[in-house]
Amino acid sequence: MDNIKRYAYGQSPREAEVPLSSIAQARVAAGRGIVRSVYALSRYVRLFGLGHSRTGAQMQSAFARVQGFIPAAGLTISLAGDRLTIDSLPLDGTIAEQSFALFLRHSQRNAISFGEQFTRETLEDIVSAIAFERLAPETPEKELAPVESQDARVWLTDATKLLYFVNVGLHGVGVADDPARDQGEHARLAEQATEDVGRVLLVLGKVGSSESEGAALGAVRELQRIPHPLLNLLREVLMELPGEHSLLAGDALILRAGEQVVIRYILTKLENGDIFAADIPPLLERLGRQLQTLHSVLPSYDDKKTPNPGLDETVEALEHEMWSTAPDAAKRMVLLFDTPFYVPAPCIVAYLERLISHGEELVAATVLKNYGAAVDGRDGEGRRRSARGISDLAELFALVVPDYVPNLVKSVSRQLMRESDLRMQSWLSAALVRLSYTVQQQRDYVATAATVDAMDEIQHRRPALGMELRPRISVENRLPEYVDEALSATQVAPDLVNLLQRHAAVVTQQLCVRSLNCSLREESERLTSLAGNLGDEARDELLRRLKTGNSEEALGAVGLLSSLAPGEMLTLLPKRTSEWDRSQQDTLVRQLAIATSPVRGSVLLKILPELDPLIVPEAIDEIGLSGAQDTTDDLMQIAMSEESQRFNAYSKVKAIEALGRLQAAKALDALKELLHQRKLLQWTQPHELRIAALQAMHMIDPDQATRLIAASGLSERELSIGPLAVDPNNRWARQRRYTRVFPVKPVTAMATSRAGKAGLDIVALSLGGGRALRQGKLQAGTEVTLQLQVALRKLNSQVLVREVVGNEFTFEIADIALGDRSKLRQILLAQPQGPGSQPTGPRAAA
């Protein structure tokens, strides 16, 4: 990390890198967007399969989104332990990142690259692997060997023996009767009274609590008084139990048989239309009491080995078991009616997934909408059950009926505001939190915006509840992620912009922070574009920060305001500029330079009178690079006027160079006059100023400048090092000003600041600044007197320290006497000309 070279004035774009806070954020945000887009797509693939038309549309959309996130240089997502990393920086640990990490681990890959070679087929392979990935089984469990039972009740050793014991006890009654032979058996079973089922449970309790075989046989004979359909149902249950639960024995066998009799009895009545879904809960409650009685008479209860569950627990377990084993036809009959909430939500999930896999997603959508509609319906039981179950179905809502989710969120939130029951409030709150989390994971910005609206309404009408819920909804906590995605995407989704507009003030703060760390022109343009899309609220927030905010808040806003509200900014900025110290004014100039505003040159010119003299040359440089032709007259006035406390000789040179960069044709005559002015036996203007004038003329009219070289008394060699022209294609927000050279041996120098003196080794140098290795302490923004000596040439200059990374820092020349600048030019000319230090003078250009 110490080898990372930060971009600063006087450092080559080819060798400089974007500051870590800028490039790392962009790459991590891009990686996060890729991973979460892949995860969201995998949910569709798991539900609908790859061949479904709906999946195809999502695949196309996701592929375009992933391509938008991939930076020009590509991106590699690596696996480090259990975490995903990008450039050694860890990603978040949400379920999306965990799924992608699991995919890499199971596919035995350490990394996967996303670049120009990334195709839709590759995306399909990745998504399919994630969608259908199954965790590798843990160490296989050893098969449980039957334990020698110490229970004297040998008739309860397993279900087969119990069935045999029942048949023997009945003296063959039912042995010759096969229920399958009787075509009306199923119908007659539905006609049996609930009390008869209770009698079956009572007999089972006596069989289980009998201490001797004779007593057990006597209890079994009581089954002769049980209606024939129920007796056959008990036999069916006992015949099927060995296949499902081969190790069931003792009291557990009795309880399991009793539960299955109850469940199958209720399902039969439902299938025959004898009862409706609404009749099931009270029926389960009645039979649940019987099961509790059965549990209480068994020895395990008396010995305190197995606690008897409460009635609610018993009924809930029965209901879940019943609907888990219910045939799909029974589920469909209930779920497509107006009471789908009577099926527990966990039991609905698997059924809906089967529907979708068979191409019946419209049926699944109908079920989900019916279920969600009950949350604020008239049926009190429906409201209770729906509120409780929506959390379990949240992912299916988001995947199957995403357009319905905003309405569901509104229904849940409004019912929550009406409810006074604490348990209902808890269920509805959990549903709202789960829906919010799911739609944020799926990057459903419309539904996320609906949760924001819901939270605002809750906080307005029920402040205490809103304060409790807001941290759990956490949309605000994810805003930095959304801003990263908006800035990383090639084209920002309108729904995402709409979501960010709802938090315009907070998002504007994020943009201001990023603006202070911005280094790339494209990044600056995206920041400005996004700020503009946020609307008037963002604009007002920026103006507020400039007007009344502290220096950091105001400086983060000026670059964006120069594009969004230049007129209002100009009325406020001069006063604020005069209040700031030199380092803050330095930041101000750089922020305006980084901004993509076409009027930034005029803004800089307006605040020149308020700037510290050491900052003025830098500001004039930026005016020249801005392309602002309306600043030409003012720059000519600075160049042609006498030196003053505000504009010294160095500022005059900078103004001349700015005229050249602006290609100001009207300045040719004035520049020619500066070049040829003479007094007795010598030139009127300093040597460096005349060089700057001829180099500026070359930028404006190369042919005329070339013709004037011979009569100017200036050598082509000293003209070979000069200001660089504006590069409109430069990707850096602040381009290089001068050609840089690299000394064969580091140039030694001495830096003097308030902290004392420090020795330096300069490893790169130009007319505008350089890069050096320090031997003492220096901080970014420090003003330093730099004393440099090569052979007999000794020169002094005032420099501003820019970036400090480890023992290396960059600096920019803020002031230098023209005589010392001539010495600096000679030092540069004495160095070998290599890559990155090509001549740029008139002859070189010609």
C-alpha positions in Angstrom: 0.0 0.0 0.0 2.9 2.3 0.6 3.8 2.1 -3.0 0.5 3.6 -4.1 1.2 7.0 -5.6 -1.6 9.5 -5.2 -2.5 11.9 -7.9 -1.4 15.5 -7.2 -0.3 18.5 -9.1 3.0 17.9 -10.9 2.6 14.1 -11.2 2.0 12.2 -14.4 -1.4 10.7 -15.0 0.2 7.5 -16.3 2.0 6.9 -13.0 -0.4 8.5 -10.6 -3.3 6.7 -9.2 -6.6 7.9 -7.9 -6.6 8.3 -4.1 -7.7 5.1 -2.3 -10.8 6.8 -0.9 -12.0 7.4 -4.5 -10.9 4.5 -6.6 -11.5 1.9 -3.9 -15.0 3.1 -3.2 -15.8 3.0 -6.9 -14.5 -0.6 -7.4 -16.0 -1.9 -4.2 -19.3 -0.4 -5.1 -19.1 -1.9 -8.6 -18.3 -5.3 -7.1 -21.2 -5.0 -4.6 -23.5 -4.2 -7.5 -22.4 -7.1 -9.5 -22.7 -9.6 -6.7 -26.1 -8.4 -5.7 -27.4 -8.4 -9.2 -26.3 -12.0 -9.7 -27.9 -13.0 -6.4 -31.2 -11.3 -7.3 -31.2 -13.1 -10.7 -30.4 -16.4 -9.0 -33.7 -16.2 -7.1 -35.6 -15.9 -10.3 -33.7 -18.8 -11.8 -34.4 -21.0 -8.8 -38.1 -20.3 -9.0 -38.8 -20.1 -12.7 -35.9 -22.0 -14.3 -33.6 -20.8 -17.1 -36.0 -21.4 -19.9 -38.8 -19.3 -18.6 -39.6 -16.1 -20.6 -39.8 -14.1 -17.3 -36.3 -15.3 -16.4 -35.1 -14.4 -19.9 -36.2 -10.8 -19.4 -34.6 -10.7 -16.0 -31.4 -12.2 -17.4 -31.2 -9.5 -20.1 -31.7 -6.8 -17.6 -29.2 -8.2 -15.1 -26.6 -8.7 -17.8 -26.9 -5.1 -18.9 -26.7 -4.0 -15.2 -23.6 -6.1 -14.6 -21.9 -4.7 -17.7 -22.7 -1.2 -16.5 -20.9 -2.0 -13.2 -17.8 -3.4 -14.8 -15.1 -0.7 -14.9 -12.9 -0.2 -18.0 -9.9 -1.9 -16.4 -12.0 -4.9 -15.4 -12.7 -6.3 -11.9 -11.7 -9.4 -10.0 -13.8 -10.7 -7.1 -11.7 -13.0 -4.9 -12.3 -15.3 -2.1 -10.3 -14.8 1.1 -11.4 -17.2 3.7 -15.1 -16.9 4.0 -15.3 -13.3 2.7 -15.3 -11.8 -0.8 -12.7 -9.2 -1.5 -11.9 -6.7 -4.3 -8.3 -5.3 -4.4 -7.9 -6.9 -0.9 -10.8 -4.8 0.4 -13.6 -7.0 1.9 -17.2 -6.8 0.7 -20.2 -6.8 2.9 -21.4 -10.1 4.5 -25.0 -10.1 3.4 -26.7 -13.2 2.0 -25.8 -12.1 -1.5 -22.1 -12.0 -0.7 -22.4 -15.3 1.2 -24.1 -17.0 -1.7 -21.4 -15.8 -4.1 -18.6 -16.9 -1.7 -20.3 -20.4 -1.4 -20.3 -20.6 -5.2 -16.6 -19.8 -5.5 -15.8 -22.3 -2.7 -17.8 -25.2 -4.2 -16.6 -24.5 -7.7 -13.0 -24.6 -6.3 -12.2 -21.1 -7.6 -10.3 -18.5 -5.7 -11.5 -15.7 -7.9 -13.6 -14.7 -10.9 -12.9 -11.8 -13.3 -15.4 -9.5 -14.9 -14.1 -7.7 -18.0 -14.6 -7.3 -21.7 -14.7 -11.1 -22.1 -17.6 -11.5 -19.7 -20.6 -12.8 -21.7 -24.2 -13.6 -21.0 -23.4 -17.4 -21.2 -20.9 -16.9 -18.4 -23.6 -15.0 -16.3 -26.0 -17.9 -16.9 -23.4 -20.4 -15.7 -22.7 -18.4 -12.5 -26.4 -17.8 -11.7 -27.4 -21.4 -12.3 -24.6 -22.6 -10.0 -25.8 -20.2 -7.2 -29.5 -20.9 -7.8 -29.2 -24.7 -7.6 -26.2 -25.0 -5.2 -26.8 -27.3 -2.3 -24.6 -27.3 0.7 -22.3 -30.2 0.8 -23.5 -32.7 3.5 -21.7 -32.7 6.7 -20.1 -35.8 8.0 -22.7 -38.5 7.4 -24.6 -39.4 10.5 -24.2 -43.0 11.6 -27.3 -45.0 11.2 -29.0 -45.3 14.6 -29.0 -48.9 15.7 -32.1 -50.0 17.4 -31.7 -49.7 21.1 -32.6 -52.6 23.2 -35.7 -51.4 24.9 -36.1 -51.8 28.6 -39.8 -51.1 28.3 -42.0 -54.0 29.3 -44.6 -52.9 26.8 -43.4 -55.2 24.0 -46.6 -54.4 22.0 -45.2 -50.8 21.6 -41.8 -51.8 20.3 -42.7 -50.6 16.8 -45.7 -49.7 14.7 -45.8 -53.2 13.0 -46.1 -55.0 16.3 -48.7 -52.5 17.5 -50.8 -53.2 14.4 -50.5 -56.9 14.8 -51.4 -56.5 18.5 -54.5 -54.5 17.5 -55.6 -57.2 15.0 -55.1 -60.0 17.5 -57.0 -58.1 20.1 -59.9 -57.7 17.8 -60.0 -61.5 17.1 -59.5 -60.9 13.4 -62.0 -58.1 13.1 -60.7 -56.0 10.4 -58.0 -58.4 9.3 -60.1 -59.7 6.5 -61.6 -56.3 5.8 -59.4 -54.3 3.4 -60.4 -50.6 3.4 -59.4 -50.3 -0.2 -62.2 -52.7 -1.2 -64.9 -50.4 0.1 -65.3 -47.6 -2.5 -67.3 -45.5 -0.1 -64.9 -45.8 2.8 -63.4 -42.3 2.3 -66.8 -40.7 2.2 -68.0 -42.5 5.3 -64.9 -41.5 7.2 -65.7 -37.9 6.6 -69.1 -38.5 8.2 -67.7 -39.6 11.5 -68.3 -37.4 14.5 -65.4 -35.6 16.2 -66.4 -37.4 19.4 -65.5 -40.8 17.7 -62.0 -39.5 17.0 -61.7 -38.6 20.7 -62.7 -42.2 21.6 -59.9 -43.5 19.3 -57.4 -41.3 21.2 -58.8 -42.5 24.5 -58.3 -46.1 23.6 -54.8 -45.4 22.4 -54.1 -43.8 25.7 -55.3 -46.9 27.6 -53.1 -49.1 25.3 -50.1 -47.0 26.0 -50.6 -46.7 29.7 -51.3 -50.5 30.2 -48.6 -52.2 32.3 -49.5 -55.8 31.2 -50.3 -57.5 28.0 -53.7 -58.5 29.3 -54.6 -55.0 30.2 -53.5 -53.8 26.8 -55.6 -56.5 25.0 -58.6 -55.4 27.1 -58.1 -51.8 26.0 -57.7 -52.9 22.3 -61.0 -54.8 22.4 -62.7 -51.4 23.1 -61.9 -50.6 19.5 -64.7 -52.9 18.5 -67.1 -50.1 19.5 -65.2 -47.6 17.2 -66.9 -46.9 13.8 -65.4 -49.1 11.1 -64.0 -46.2 9.0 -62.0 -44.8 11.9 -60.8 -48.3 12.8 -59.5 -48.7 9.3 -57.9 -45.2 9.4 -56.0 -46.3 12.5 -54.8 -49.4 10.7 -53.7 -47.4 7.7 -51.7 -45.1 10.0 -50.0 -48.0 11.7 -49.2 -49.6 8.4 -47.5 -46.5 7.1 -45.6 -45.4 10.2 -42.8 -48.0 9.8 -41.8 -46.6 6.5 -41.7 -43.0 7.8 -40.5 -43.5 11.3 -38.8 -46.9 11.7 -37.5 -46.0 15.2 -40.8 -44.9 16.7 -41.6 -46.9 19.8 -43.4 -46.6 23.2 -45.2 -43.4 24.0 -43.8 -41.6 21.0 -45.5 -44.3 18.8 -48.8 -43.8 20.5 -48.6 -40.0 20.2 -47.6 -40.1 16.6 -50.4 -42.5 15.7 -52.9 -40.2 17.5 -51.7 -37.1 15.7 -51.9 -38.8 12.3 -55.5 -40.0 13.0 -56.5 -36.5 13.9 -54.8 -35.0 10.8 -56.1 -37.5 8.3 -59.6 -37.2 9.7 -59.7 -33.4 9.3 -58.1 -33.6 5.8 -60.7 -36.1 4.7 -63.6 -33.9 5.9 -62.0 -30.9 4.1 -61.6 -32.8 0.8 -65.2 -34.0 1.0 -66.5 -30.5 1.5 -67.8 -31.4 4.9 -65.9 -28.5 6.5 -64.3 -25.2 5.3 -60.9 -23.9 6.0 -62.3 -21.6 8.7 -63.7 -24.6 10.5 -60.3 -26.3 10.9 -58.8 -24.1 13.7 -61.7 -24.8 16.2 -61.7 -28.5 15.2 -58.0 -28.7 15.8 -58.4 -27.0 19.2 -61.0 -29.6 20.3 -58.9 -32.5 19.1 -55.8 -30.9 20.5 -57.3 -31.0 23.9 -57.8 -34.8 23.4 -54.2 -35.2 22.4 -53.1 -33.3 25.5 -55.1 -35.7 27.5 -53.5 -38.6 25.7 -50.1 -37.2 26.4 -50.9 -36.8 30.1 -51.9 -40.4 30.7 -48.7 -41.9 29.1 -45.9 -43.0 31.5 -43.4 -40.5 30.0 -45.6 -37.7 31.3 -45.9 -39.2 34.8 -42.1 -39.7 34.9 -41.6 -36.1 33.9 -39.4 -37.2 31.0 -41.5 -35.4 28.4 -43.2 -32.1 29.4 -46.8 -31.8 28.1 -46.9 -28.9 25.7 -49.5 -26.2 26.0 -52.7 -26.2 24.0 -51.5 -23.4 21.6 -48.3 -25.3 21.0 -50.1 -28.5 20.3 -52.6 -26.9 17.9 -49.9 -25.1 16.1 -47.8 -28.2 15.7 -50.8 -30.1 14.5 -51.8 -27.5 12.0 -48.3 -27.3 10.6 -48.0 -31.1 10.3 -51.4 -31.3 8.7 -50.8 -28.7 6.0 -47.2 -30.1 5.4 -48.6 -33.5 4.5 -51.8 -32.3 2.9 -52.2 -33.2 -0.8 -51.7 -30.3 -3.3 -55.3 -30.5 -4.3 -56.4 -29.7 -0.7 -54.0 -26.8 -0.5 -55.0 -25.5 -3.9 -58.7 -25.6 -2.8 -58.0 -23.4 0.2 -55.3 -21.1 -1.2 -57.3 -20.0 -4.2 -60.3 -19.3 -2.1 -60.5 -16.1 0.0 -59.1 -17.7 3.1 -55.5 -18.7 2.1 -54.2 -17.5 5.4 -55.5 -20.7 7.1 -52.5 -22.5 5.6 -49.4 -21.7 7.6 -47.0 -19.6 5.6 -44.0 -22.1 5.9 -46.3 -24.7 4.3 -47.2 -22.4 1.4 -43.6 -21.8 0.4 -42.8 -25.3 -0.9 -46.2 -25.5 -2.6 -45.7 -22.2 -4.4 -42.3 -23.2 -5.5 -43.7 -26.4 -7.0 -46.4 -24.4 -8.8 -43.8 -22.1 -10.3 -41.5 -24.9 -11.4 -44.5 -26.4 -13.3 -45.2 -23.1 -15.0 -48.1 -22.0 -12.9 -46.7 -18.7 -11.7 -50.0 -16.9 -12.3 -51.7 -19.2 -9.8 -48.8 -18.6 -7.4 -49.3 -14.8 -7.8 -53.0 -15.1 -7.1 -52.3 -17.0 -3.9 -49.8 -14.5 -2.7 -52.1 -11.5 -3.5 -55.0 -13.3 -1.7 -52.8 -13.9 1.3 -51.5 -10.3 1.4 -55.0 -8.8 1.0 -56.1 -10.3 4.3 -53.6 -8.3 6.4 -56.0 -5.3 6.5 -59.3 -7.2 5.7 -62.4 -7.4 7.8 -61.7 -11.0 9.0 -59.9 -10.7 12.4 -58.4 -14.2 12.1 -57.3 -13.4 8.6 -55.5 -10.3 9.8 -53.8 -12.2 12.6 -52.6 -15.1 10.4 -51.6 -12.9 7.5 -49.6 -10.5 9.7 -47.8 -13.5 11.2 -47.1 -15.2 7.9 -46.0 -12.4 5.6 -42.5 -12.5 7.0 -42.0 -16.1 5.8 -43.4 -15.2 2.3 -41.5 -11.9 1.9 -39.0 -13.3 -0.6 -41.7 -14.9 -2.7 -43.7 -11.6 -2.7 -40.6 -9.8 -4.0 -39.8 -12.3 -6.7 -43.2 -13.4 -7.9 -45.3 -10.3 -7.5 -42.9 -7.4 -7.2 -45.5 -4.9 -8.5 -47.8 -5.8 -5.7 -45.2 -5.3 -2.9 -45.6 -1.5 -2.7 -49.3 -2.0 -2.1 -48.6 -4.7 0.5 -46.2 -2.5 2.3 -48.8 0.2 2.5 -51.4 -2.2 3.8 -49.1 -3.6 6.4 -48.0 -0.1 7.6 -51.6 1.2 7.8 -52.8 -1.8 9.7 -49.8 -1.4 12.0 -50.9 2.2 12.8 -54.4 1.0 13.6 -53.5 -1.9 15.8 -53.5 -1.6 19.6 -52.8 -5.3 20.3 -49.1 -5.7 21.2 -48.7 -9.1 19.6 -50.3 -7.9 16.3 -48.0 -4.9 16.4 -45.0 -7.3 16.8 -46.1 -9.4 13.8 -46.8 -6.5 11.6 -43.5 -4.8 12.5 -41.6 -8.0 11.7 -43.5 -8.2 8.4 -42.6 -4.7 7.4 -39.0 -5.1 8.4 -38.7 -8.4 6.5 -40.3 -6.9 3.4 -38.0 -3.9 3.6 -34.9 -6.1 3.9 -36.0 -8.4 1.0 -36.8 -5.6 -1.5 -33.5 -3.9 -0.6 -31.6 -7.1 -1.2 -33.4 -7.5 -4.6 -32.7 -3.9 -5.4 -36.4 -3.2 -6.0 -36.2 0.6 -5.7 -39.9 1.1 -6.2 -40.8 -1.1 -3.2 -38.0 0.3 -1.2 -39.4 3.8 -1.8 -42.7 2.5 -0.6 -41.1 1.4 2.7 -39.7 4.9 3.1 -43.1 6.4 2.6 -44.6 4.0 5.1 -42.0 4.8 7.7 -42.5 8.5 7.2 -46.3 8.1 7.8 -45.8 5.8 10.8 -43.3 8.3 12.4 -45.8 11.1 11.8 -48.8 9.4 13.2 -47.2 7.2 15.8 -43.8 8.7 16.7 -42.8 6.2 19.4 -43.5 3.3 17.1 -41.7 5.0 14.3 -38.6 5.6 16.4 -38.5 1.9 17.3 -38.9 0.8 13.7 -36.7 3.2 11.8 -33.3 1.6 12.8 -34.6 -1.8 11.8 -35.9 -0.7 8.4 -32.5 1.0 7.8 -33.0 2.4 4.4 -31.0 5.4 5.5 -28.1 3.1 6.4 -28.0 1.8 2.9 -27.9 5.1 1.2 -24.1 5.1 0.7 -24.5 1.8 -1.1 -27.3 3.2 -3.3 -25.1 6.3 -4.0 -22.2 4.0 -5.0 -24.4 2.1 -7.3 -25.8 5.2 -8.9 -22.3 6.6 -9.5 -21.0 3.2 -10.8 -23.8 2.6 -13.2 -23.5 3.7 -16.8 -27.1 4.8 -16.7 -28.8 5.4 -13.4 -32.2 3.7 -13.1 -35.1 6.2 -12.8 -36.5 4.2 -9.8 -33.1 4.6 -8.0 -33.1 8.3 -8.7 -36.6 8.6 -7.3 -35.6 6.7 -4.1 -32.5 9.0 -3.6 -34.7 12.1 -4.1 -36.7 11.1 -1.0 -33.4 11.5 1.0 -32.0 14.4 -1.0 -30.4 16.1 1.9 -28.6 13.0 3.2 -27.6 12.0 -0.3 -26.3 15.5 -1.0 -24.1 15.2 2.0 -22.7 12.0 0.6 -22.0 13.6 -2.8 -20.2 16.5 -1.1 -17.9 14.1 0.7 -17.2 12.3 -2.5 -16.6 15.5 -4.3 -13.8 16.4 -1.9 -12.0 13.1 -2.8 -12.8 13.1 -6.5 -9.9 12.8 -9.0 -11.4 11.5 -12.3 -13.3 13.8 -14.7 -15.9 11.1 -15.4 -16.5 10.7 -11.7 -16.9 14.5 -11.3 -19.4 14.5 -14.1 -21.4 11.7 -12.6 -21.5 13.5 -9.2 -22.8 16.6 -10.8 -25.4 14.7 -12.9 -26.7 12.8 -9.9 -26.9 16.0 -7.8 -28.8 17.7 -10.6 -31.3 14.7 -10.7 -32.0 15.1 -7.0 -33.9 18.3 -7.7 -34.5 21.5 -5.8 -34.1 20.0 -2.4 -30.5 19.0 -3.1 -29.8 22.5 -4.7 -31.2 24.2 -1.6 -29.1 21.9 0.7 -25.9 22.8 -1.2 -26.7 26.5 -0.9 -27.4 26.1 2.8 -24.0 24.4 3.3 -22.2 27.2 1.4 -24.0 29.9 3.3 -24.1 28.7 6.9 -22.1 25.5 6.9 -18.6 25.1 8.3 -15.6 25.2 6.0 -15.7 21.5 5.2 -19.4 21.5 4.3 -19.1 24.6 2.2 -16.0 23.4 0.3 -17.7 20.1 -0.5 -20.6 22.0 -2.0 -18.8 24.6 -4.2 -17.9 22.3 -7.0 -21.4 21.0 -7.4 -22.9 24.4 -7.1 -20.7 25.8 -9.9 -22.7 23.6 -12.3 -26.1 23.6 -10.6 -26.5 27.2 -9.3 -23.5 29.3 -10.4 -25.4 32.6 -10.1 -26.5 32.0 -6.5 -23.1 30.7 -5.6 -21.3 33.8 -6.9 -23.3 36.0 -4.5 -22.2 33.9 -1.5 -18.7 32.7 -2.4 -16.6 35.9 -2.3 -17.6 36.5 1.3 -16.9 33.0 2.4 -13.6 32.9 0.6 -12.4 35.9 2.5 -13.1 34.1 5.8 -11.0 31.1 5.0 -7.3 30.5 5.5 -4.8 29.7 2.9 -5.2 25.9 3.0 -9.0 26.2 2.8 -8.7 28.6 -0.2 -6.3 26.1 -1.8 -9.0 23.4 -1.4 -11.6 25.8 -2.8 -9.6 26.4 -6.0 -9.0 22.7 -6.5 -12.7 21.9 -6.0 -13.7 24.4 -8.6 -11.1 23.0 -10.9 -12.3 19.5 -10.5 -15.9 20.5 -11.2 -17.1 20.1 -14.8 -18.9 23.5 -14.8 -18.3 25.5 -18.0 -18.4 28.7 -15.8 -15.7 27.7 -13.4 -13.1 30.0 -15.0 -15.4 33.0 -14.5 -16.0 31.9 -10.8 -12.3 31.7 -10.2 -11.7 35.1 -11.7 -14.5 36.6 -9.5 -12.8 35.4 -6.3 -9.2 36.3 -7.3 -9.2 39.5 -5.2 -10.1 37.4 -2.1 -7.4 34.8 -2.5 -4.2 34.6 -0.6 -1.2 35.7 -2.8 0.3 32.2 -2.7 -3.0 30.7 -4.1 -3.4 33.3 -6.9 -1.0 31.5 -9.3 -2.8 28.2 -8.9 -6.2 29.9 -9.5 -4.9 31.6 -12.7 -3.6 28.3 -13.9 -7.0 26.8 -13.5 -8.6 29.7 -15.4 -6.4 29.0 -18.3 -7.4 25.3 -18.2 -11.1 26.0 -17.9 -11.5 27.2 -21.5 -13.4 30.4 -20.3 -12.9 32.9 -23.2 -14.7 35.6 -21.3 -11.7 35.8 -18.9 -9.2 36.9 -21.6 -9.4 40.7 -21.0 -8.8 40.3 -17.2 -5.9 37.9 -17.8 -4.3 40.4 -20.3 -4.7 43.1 -17.7 -2.8 41.0 -15.1 -0.1 40.1 -17.7 0.5 43.7 -18.9 0.2 45.5 -15.5 3.0 46.3 -13.1 3.7 43.9 -10.3 1.6 44.4 -7.1 1.1 42.8 -3.8 -1.7 40.7 -5.2 -0.2 39.9 -8.6 3.6 39.4 -8.5 5.9 38.5 -11.4 5.1 34.8 -11.0 1.4 35.5 -11.3 2.1 37.6 -14.5 3.9 34.5 -16.0 0.9 32.3 -15.0 -1.5 34.8 -16.7 0.5 34.7 -19.9 0.5 30.9 -19.9 -3.3 31.0 -19.3 -3.7 33.2 -22.4 -1.8 30.6 -24.4 -3.9 27.7 -23.1 -7.1 29.7 -23.9 -5.7 30.4 -27.4 -6.7 34.0 -27.0 -6.0 35.5 -30.5 -6.7 39.0 -29.2 -3.7 38.7 -26.9 -1.2 38.2 -29.8 -0.3 41.9 -30.1 0.2 42.3 -26.4 2.3 39.2 -26.1 4.4 40.3 -29.1 5.0 43.6 -27.4 6.1 41.9 -24.2 8.5 39.8 -26.2 10.2 42.7 -28.1 10.2 45.5 -25.6 13.7 46.9 -25.2 15.6 49.5 -23.4 19.2 50.4 -23.7 21.3 47.4 -24.5 18.8 44.9 -22.9 15.3 43.6 -23.0 12.7 45.4 -20.9 10.9 42.3 -19.6 12.5 39.5 -17.5 13.8 36.5 -19.4 11.3 34.1 -18.0 8.4 36.4 -18.8 9.6 36.7 -22.4 9.9 32.9 -22.7 6.3 32.5 -21.4 5.1 35.1 -23.9 6.7 33.3 -26.9 5.4 29.9 -25.7 1.9 31.4 -25.3 2.1 32.8 -28.9 3.1 29.4 -30.1 -0.1 27.9 -28.6 -2.2 30.6 -30.3 -0.4 31.0 -33.7 2.5 28.4 -34.1 3.7 29.8 -37.5 4.1 33.4 -36.2 5.8 32.2 -33.1 8.3 30.1 -35.0 9.2 33.1 -37.2 9.9 35.2 -34.1 12.4 32.8 -32.4 15.5 34.0 -34.2 14.9 37.7 -33.4 13.9 37.0 -29.8 17.2 36.1 -28.4 15.7 33.0 -26.9 17.2 29.5 -27.6 15.1 26.6 -28.9 16.5 24.5 -26.1 15.1 26.7 -23.3 11.8 27.0 -25.2 11.6 23.2 -25.2 10.2 23.1 -21.6 7.0 24.9 -21.1 3.3 24.7 -20.3 1.3 21.9 -21.6 -1.8 22.6 -23.7 -5.3 21.7 -22.6 -6.1 18.0 -23.2 -9.9 17.6 -23.5 -9.5 13.8 -23.4 -7.6 13.7 -20.2 -9.4 11.4 -17.8 -8.0 13.2 -14.7 -10.0 16.1 -13.3 -6.8 18.1 -12.9 -4.3 17.5 -15.8 -0.6 18.1 -15.7 0.6 21.7 -16.3 4.2 21.1 -17.3 6.6 18.5 -18.6 8.2 16.5 -15.9 11.7 15.1 -15.8 13.3 12.4 -13.7 16.8 13.2 -12.5 19.3 10.3 -12.9 20.2 10.9 -9.2 17.8 12.4 -6.7 18.2 16.2 -6.3 18.9 17.1 -2.7 17.0 20.0 -1.2 16.1 21.5 2.2 12.5 22.2 3.2 12.0 24.8 5.9 8.6 25.1 7.6 7.2 26.1 11.0 8.0 22.5 12.2 11.6 23.0 11.4 13.9 21.9 8.6 13.8 18.6 6.8 16.1 17.1 4.1 14.6 16.0 0.8 15.5 13.9 -2.1 13.6 15.1 -5.2 12.9 12.2 -7.6 10.7 14.0 -10.1 10.6 17.7 -11.0 8.9 20.2 -13.3 8.4 23.9 -13.6 5.3 23.6 -11.5 6.2 21.1 -8.8 7.5 17.6 -8.2 7.7 14.6 -6.0 10.2 14.0 -3.2 11.3 11.6 -0.5 11.3 13.3 2.9 13.7 12.8 5.8 11.6 14.7 8.4 7.9 15.4 9.2 5.7 17.1 6.7 1.9 17.3 6.5 -0.4 17.8 3.5 -1.3 21.5 3.1 1.9 22.8 4.7 3.6 25.9 3.3 7.3 25.2 2.9 10.3 27.2 1.7 12.2 24.9 -0.6 15.9 25.5 -1.1 17.4 23.5 -3.9 21.0 23.4 -5.2 22.5 21.6 -8.2 26.2 22.3 -8.8 26.5 26.1 -8.6 22.8 26.7 -9.1 20.9 27.5 -5.9 17.3 28.6 -5.9 14.5 29.2 -3.4 10.8 28.8 -3.9 7.6 28.7 -1.8 5.8 25.4 -2.2 2.6 23.8 -0.9 2.7 20.2 0.2 0.1 18.1 -1.6 -0.2 14.4 -1.0 1.8 12.6 1.7 2.1 8.8 1.4 4.6 7.1 3.7 7.9 9.0 3.3 6.9 10.3 -0.2 5.1 13.5 -0.9 4.2 15.8 -3.8 4.5 19.5 -3.9 3.3 22.5 -6.0 5.3 25.7 -6.5 3.2 28.6 -5.2 5.7 31.4 -5.7 9.2 31.7 -7.2 11.3 34.6 -8.3 11.7 34.7 -12.1 15.5 34.5 -11.7 15.1 31.3 -9.7 12.7 30.0 -12.2 15.3 30.4 -14.9 17.7 28.4 -12.8 15.0 25.7 -12.4 14.6 25.6 -16.1 18.3 25.1 -16.6 18.3 22.3 -14.0 15.5 20.6 -15.9 17.3 21.0 -19.2 20.4 19.4 -17.8 18.5 16.2 -17.1 18.2 13.4 -19.7 15.0 13.6 -21.7 13.1 10.3 -21.4 9.6 9.0 -21.5 7.1 11.4 -19.9 9.5 14.3 -20.5 9.2 15.0 -24.2 10.0 18.6 -25.4 6.9 20.8 -25.9 8.3 24.0 -27.3 7.6 25.6 -30.7 10.3 23.7 -32.5 9.2 20.4 -30.9 5.6 21.0 -31.9 6.6 21.9 -35.4 
